[in-house]
Amino acid sequence: MSAEWLIDRMRGFGDRPALVGAAGHHTFEELVVEATASRERLRDAGVTGGSIVSFTADYSVNACATMFGVALLGGVAVPLSPDERRAGPMNGIAGVGYIVDAAGDVAVVDHSVARHPLVAGLLDQGAAGLVIFTSGSTGEPKAALHSFDRFIAKYHKQTRPLITVAVSPMDHIAGLDTLFYGLSSGGTIVTVRSQSPEDVLDASEKYRAQILPATPSFLRLMLFTGELERRDLSSLELVAYGAEVMPTSLLESLQAALPHVKFIQKFGMTEVGSPVTRSPDGGSNWIKLDPESTEYRIVDGVLWLRSQSAMLGYLNAPSPIDEDGWLNTGDTVEQSGDSIRVIGRASDMINVGGHKVNPHEVEDVILAAPGITSVVVRGEQNPMMGQVPVAFVETSSDESDSELTKRIRLWCSERLNRWQIPVRISRGVPDLVPERMKIDRRGQLG
């Protein structure tokens, strides 16, 4: 089955630490033993090829063992958020037949529904599956079904074993990428008490972390805690960021705070997994996609992908992948030679009387103004212009709202076109979306 080669490789790592930190300390040998035991418990409960099994994705040894146990039986693994309010509805969306609790006990769920054709197709191939949910920021979350074998194929190539902090949730692309990179290389996954910057920095310092994968929004929070200069992060070699655009000013500030660290851009989507990429150089927002596993084309400035790691389709919605295998990512990009740079979501673009305004460009300018610690720009409906840009900021200054507005508008007028300048500036930006560790630009602000 799909997971056998990875289980065999992990067995060879013996007593190396696989998981450490808040979720417990376990060696690779212990993880393999637990995965084998999980397979037997699942089989005894009636799980077979094509069975859909959910579990709490908390980086515990039970969560990891359950995922591998399901894959070894040719089932479909559904890692879900520890938030029960989210997990309940998602079990129904995915058509889950079995639920594994924190103790590893298996409960049978009777949904009395026919097997989805995509799952039936996996069963016919004797292959396992993996379901990853979209954020649901624009409606009901979508259940993306992946082939487990295709999803983990990129990890066949063994990399240097490193100590990696698990910041992103395990039920999302970035978290699974962290997990599989670590386990397939014999590296160590450091789990954290919470996704707060303080807890992540505590774990990074204690366990001598070498890699920190995170979103720009999280890195911004981490930077402005003021903790970086008080921590011993000399072991840290690499910060891999993705999921949203990295502001140039933020990247420069991070590089100044951690001059010994290499910063690289990553790319991943629920629908296409995490394609193999490389950065032309450290500190660059440009990436190169591996041509052997991923093809790309740019149509009207928007990135389209055809990837070997792409999902098979949604279990609860029509597939956005066309008959030739191409997916419109919705990301606007720039191209230079064989490198690309994501500059924003096409849906985030603000149409100001026919002028296209990229909110990330405006944010980058405002962030460079003295005393500005955070900013979010979005479009607001306007009867005359169609849309206008508005800005929400956090600042370290004690100036009045009117003084702040006047200063930022003057700053922008010297650096931006008039249609790019926010017509309204308010204090306060939204909190990070807990499940994604990034700001939902389309959510309610102010």
C-alpha positions in Angstrom: 0.0 0.0 0.0 0.9 3.7 -0.3 2.6 4.1 3.1 4.7 1.0 3.2 7.9 2.6 1.7 7.7 5.4 4.3 7.1 3.0 7.2 10.1 1.0 6.1 12.3 4.1 5.9 11.1 5.3 9.4 11.9 1.8 10.8 15.4 2.3 9.7 15.8 5.5 11.8 15.4 3.4 14.9 15.7 5.4 18.2 16.1 8.8 16.6 13.6 11.3 18.0 10.6 11.7 15.6 8.3 13.8 17.7 9.2 16.0 20.7 7.6 18.8 22.6 4.1 19.5 23.7 2.6 16.4 22.0 5.0 14.0 23.7 8.4 12.5 23.0 8.6 9.5 20.6 11.2 7.8 18.6 10.8 6.5 15.0 10.7 3.0 16.3 7.9 3.8 18.7 6.0 5.6 15.9 6.3 2.5 13.6 5.1 0.2 16.4 2.1 2.5 17.0 1.3 2.7 13.3 1.3 -1.1 13.1 -0.9 -1.4 16.2 -3.3 1.3 14.8 -3.6 -0.7 11.5 -4.7 -3.8 13.5 -7.2 -1.8 15.6 -8.7 -0.3 12.6 -8.9 -3.6 10.8 -10.6 -5.2 13.8 -13.2 -2.4 13.8 -14.0 -3.1 10.2 -11.9 -0.6 8.3 -11.0 -1.8 4.8 -9.9 -0.3 1.5 -12.1 2.7 0.7 -13.2 3.3 4.3 -13.2 6.9 5.3 -11.6 7.5 8.7 -11.2 10.8 10.6 -9.0 11.7 13.5 -7.8 14.7 15.5 -4.8 16.2 13.7 -2.7 17.4 16.7 0.8 16.0 15.8 0.4 13.4 18.6 1.8 9.9 18.1 -1.8 8.6 17.9 -2.7 11.1 15.1 0.4 10.1 13.0 -0.1 6.4 13.7 -3.7 6.6 12.7 -3.0 8.3 9.4 -0.4 5.6 8.6 -2.7 2.8 9.8 -5.5 4.0 7.5 -3.1 4.3 4.6 -1.7 0.8 5.1 -5.3 -0.6 4.9 -6.0 1.4 1.7 -8.5 3.7 3.4 -9.0 7.4 3.2 -7.5 9.4 6.1 -9.3 12.6 7.1 -7.2 14.7 9.5 -9.4 17.3 11.3 -8.9 20.3 13.5 -8.9 19.7 17.2 -11.8 22.3 17.3 -14.8 20.0 17.6 -17.1 22.8 16.3 -15.3 22.4 12.9 -14.7 18.7 13.1 -18.4 17.7 13.5 -19.7 19.2 10.2 -16.6 18.1 8.3 -17.2 14.4 9.2 -20.5 14.7 7.4 -19.1 16.5 4.4 -16.4 13.9 3.9 -18.8 11.0 4.5 -16.7 9.6 7.4 -17.5 6.1 8.4 -15.1 5.7 11.3 -13.8 8.2 13.9 -10.7 7.6 15.9 -10.4 9.3 19.3 -7.4 10.6 21.2 -6.9 7.2 22.9 -6.9 5.4 19.5 -10.3 3.8 20.0 -12.4 3.5 16.8 -16.1 4.5 16.7 -18.3 3.4 13.8 -20.4 6.1 12.1 -23.4 5.1 10.0 -23.9 7.7 7.3 -25.9 5.3 5.0 -24.5 7.0 1.9 -23.2 5.5 -1.3 -19.4 5.6 -1.8 -18.3 8.6 -3.7 -17.1 7.8 -7.2 -13.7 9.4 -6.6 -13.3 7.1 -3.5 -14.5 4.1 -5.5 -11.9 4.9 -8.1 -9.1 4.8 -5.5 -10.5 1.5 -4.2 -10.4 0.0 -7.7 -6.7 0.9 -7.8 -6.0 -0.5 -4.4 -4.8 3.0 -3.3 -5.2 5.0 -0.2 -6.6 8.5 0.1 -6.2 11.7 2.0 -8.8 14.4 2.5 -7.8 18.0 3.2 -10.4 20.7 3.7 -10.3 24.2 2.3 -10.7 27.1 4.7 -14.3 27.7 3.9 -13.8 31.5 4.0 -16.2 31.9 1.0 -18.7 29.3 2.0 -18.9 25.6 3.1 -15.4 24.1 3.4 -14.6 21.8 0.4 -13.2 18.3 1.0 -10.3 17.8 -1.4 -9.5 14.1 -2.0 -5.9 13.3 -2.7 -4.2 10.0 -3.6 -2.1 9.3 -0.6 0.6 7.8 -2.8 0.8 10.8 -5.1 0.7 13.2 -2.2 3.8 11.7 -0.5 5.7 10.8 -3.7 7.8 14.0 -3.5 9.2 12.8 -0.2 10.9 9.7 -1.7 13.9 11.9 -2.2 15.5 11.9 1.2 16.8 15.2 2.5 19.0 16.2 5.4 17.5 15.3 8.8 16.7 18.6 10.5 14.8 19.8 13.6 11.6 21.5 12.4 9.0 23.4 14.5 5.4 22.5 13.6 3.7 25.9 13.5 1.0 25.2 10.8 -1.9 22.9 11.8 -1.5 19.2 10.8 -4.8 19.2 8.9 -3.6 21.7 6.3 -1.1 21.5 3.4 1.7 23.3 5.2 1.4 21.2 8.3 1.4 17.9 6.4 4.4 19.1 4.3 6.3 19.8 7.6 5.3 16.4 8.9 6.2 14.3 5.9 9.5 16.2 5.2 10.6 15.6 8.7 9.5 11.9 9.0 10.8 10.9 5.6 14.3 12.4 6.3 14.8 11.1 9.8 14.4 14.6 11.2 12.6 15.7 14.3 9.2 17.4 14.5 8.9 19.8 17.4 5.3 20.3 18.6 4.1 23.4 20.4 1.6 24.2 23.2 -0.1 26.8 21.1 0.5 28.8 17.9 1.4 31.9 19.9 4.7 33.5 19.0 5.9 33.0 22.5 5.2 29.3 22.6 6.8 28.8 19.2 9.9 30.7 20.2 10.0 28.7 23.5 10.0 25.4 21.6 12.5 26.7 18.9 15.0 27.7 21.6 14.5 24.7 23.8 14.9 22.1 21.1 17.5 23.9 19.0 15.2 24.2 16.0 16.8 24.4 12.5 13.7 25.1 10.4 10.8 27.4 11.1 7.9 27.2 8.5 5.3 30.0 9.0 3.1 32.5 7.3 4.2 36.1 6.9 1.4 37.2 9.3 2.7 34.9 12.0 6.3 36.1 11.4 5.1 39.7 11.7 3.6 38.9 15.1 6.7 37.1 16.2 8.9 40.0 15.2 6.8 42.6 17.0 6.8 40.7 20.3 10.4 42.0 20.7 11.4 38.5 21.8 13.7 37.7 18.9 16.6 39.7 20.3 16.2 38.0 23.7 16.2 34.4 22.4 19.0 32.1 21.5 18.1 31.2 18.0 21.6 30.4 16.8 20.5 27.0 15.7 17.9 28.3 13.3 19.1 27.9 9.7 16.0 28.4 7.6 12.6 30.2 7.7 10.2 28.9 5.0 7.3 31.2 4.5 4.2 30.9 2.3 0.3 31.0 2.2 0.3 34.7 1.6 2.4 37.5 0.1 5.5 38.5 2.1 5.8 42.3 2.3 9.2 43.5 1.3 9.6 45.7 4.4 8.7 42.8 6.7 11.2 40.5 5.0 13.9 43.1 5.4 13.1 43.6 9.1 13.2 39.8 9.6 16.5 39.5 7.8 17.9 42.3 10.0 16.7 40.5 13.2 18.0 37.1 12.1 21.0 37.8 9.8 22.3 34.3 10.0 19.0 32.7 8.7 18.1 32.0 5.1 14.5 33.0 4.2 12.8 31.1 1.3 9.4 31.4 -0.3 7.3 28.2 -0.4 4.1 27.5 -2.4 1.2 25.2 -1.7 -2.5 24.9 -2.1 -5.1 22.5 -0.8 -6.0 21.5 -4.4 -2.4 20.9 -5.7 -0.5 20.0 -2.5 2.9 21.4 -2.0 4.8 21.2 -5.3 8.6 20.9 -5.3 10.1 24.4 -5.5 13.4 26.1 -5.0 14.3 29.7 -4.5 16.9 31.3 -6.8 18.6 32.8 -3.6 17.9 33.3 0.1 15.7 36.2 0.9 13.9 36.2 -2.5 10.2 36.0 -3.1 10.8 34.3 -6.4 10.5 30.6 -6.9 11.1 27.9 -9.5 8.7 25.0 -9.9 10.2 21.6 -10.5 9.4 20.9 -14.2 9.4 17.2 -13.7 6.4 17.3 -11.3 4.6 20.5 -12.1 3.8 22.5 -15.2 2.6 26.0 -15.2 1.3 28.7 -17.5 0.3 32.3 -17.0 -3.0 33.5 -18.5 -3.9 37.2 -18.2 -1.4 37.4 -15.3 -2.9 34.5 -13.4 -1.0 31.3 -12.6 -2.4 28.0 -13.8 -0.9 24.7 -12.6 -0.9 21.0 -13.8 0.7 19.0 -11.1 1.3 15.3 -10.3 0.4 16.1 -6.7 -3.0 17.6 -7.6 -6.1 16.4 -5.9 -8.5 14.0 -7.6 -11.4 16.3 -6.9 -13.8 17.6 -4.3 -16.1 15.2 -2.4 -18.8 17.9 -2.0 -18.3 20.3 -5.0 -17.5 20.2 -8.7 -13.8 20.0 -9.5 -12.0 23.3 -10.6 -9.5 21.2 -12.5 -10.3 21.2 -16.2 -10.3 18.1 -18.5 -6.7 18.6 -19.4 -5.6 18.7 -15.7 -5.1 22.5 -15.4 -6.1 24.4 -12.3 -6.6 28.2 -12.1 -4.9 29.0 -8.8 -6.3 32.5 -8.6 -2.9 33.9 -7.9 -1.6 36.8 -9.9 2.1 36.5 -10.7 5.1 38.0 -12.3 7.5 36.0 -14.4 11.3 36.4 -14.9 12.9 33.7 -17.0 11.9 30.4 -15.4 11.0 32.0 -12.1 7.7 33.3 -10.8 6.6 35.6 -8.0 3.2 35.6 -6.5 2.0 39.2 -6.1 -1.5 38.6 -4.7 -4.9 36.9 -5.2 -6.8 37.9 -8.3 -9.9 38.1 -6.1 -8.2 40.6 -3.8 -7.5 43.1 -6.5 -9.4 46.4 -6.1 -11.0 47.9 -9.2 -10.9 51.7 -8.7 -12.7 53.3 -11.7 -11.0 50.9 -14.1 -7.6 51.0 -12.3 -6.4 47.7 -10.8 -5.0 48.2 -7.3 -3.0 45.4 -5.7 -3.6 45.7 -1.9 -0.2 44.1 -1.2 1.6 46.9 -3.0 -0.2 49.5 -0.9 0.4 47.6 2.3 4.1 47.4 1.5 4.3 51.2 1.2 2.4 51.9 4.4 4.4 49.4 6.4 7.5 51.3 5.5 6.2 54.4 7.2 7.6 55.2 10.6 5.7 53.6 13.5 3.5 51.3 11.5 3.6 47.8 12.8 0.8 46.2 10.8 -1.6 47.0 8.0 -4.4 45.4 6.0 -5.8 47.0 2.8 -9.0 45.9 1.1 -11.6 47.1 -1.4 -14.8 48.8 -0.3 -17.8 49.3 -2.5 -18.2 52.9 -3.8 -21.2 54.2 -5.9 -19.0 56.4 -8.1 -15.7 54.5 -8.4 -17.0 50.9 -8.1 -14.5 50.2 -5.3 -12.0 52.3 -3.3 -9.1 51.1 -1.1 -9.4 51.4 2.7 -6.6 50.6 5.2 -6.6 49.2 8.7 -3.4 49.8 10.7 -1.7 49.2 13.9 0.9 51.8 15.1 3.3 52.3 17.9 2.7 56.0 17.9 0.3 57.9 20.2 -0.9 60.4 17.5 -4.6 61.1 17.1 -6.6 59.4 14.4 -6.7 62.5 12.3 -3.0 63.0 12.6 -2.4 59.4 11.7 -4.6 59.6 8.6 -3.0 62.8 7.4 0.5 61.4 7.9 -0.2 58.1 6.0 -2.0 59.8 3.2 0.9 62.2 2.7 3.3 59.3 2.8 1.3 57.4 0.2 0.9 60.5 -2.0 4.6 60.7 -2.5 4.9 57.0 -3.4 1.7 55.8 -5.0 -0.7 56.8 -7.7 -3.7 58.7 -6.5 -6.1 55.8 -7.1 -4.0 53.6 -4.9 -4.2 55.9 -1.9 -6.6 54.6 0.8 -9.7 56.9 1.1 -10.2 55.8 4.7 -7.7 54.8 7.4 -8.7 53.2 10.6 -6.9 51.8 13.6 -7.0 48.0 14.3 -6.4 45.0 12.0 -8.1 41.6 12.2 -6.7 38.8 14.2 -5.2 35.9 12.3 -7.5 33.1 11.3 -6.5 30.4 13.8 -6.8 27.6 11.3 -4.5 29.2 8.7 -2.3 31.6 10.7 -3.0 34.3 8.1 -5.3 37.2 7.8 -8.6 36.8 6.0 -8.6 39.9 3.8 -12.2 39.3 2.8 -13.5 38.9 6.3 -15.0 41.6 8.5 -12.6 44.3 9.5 -12.9 47.2 11.8 
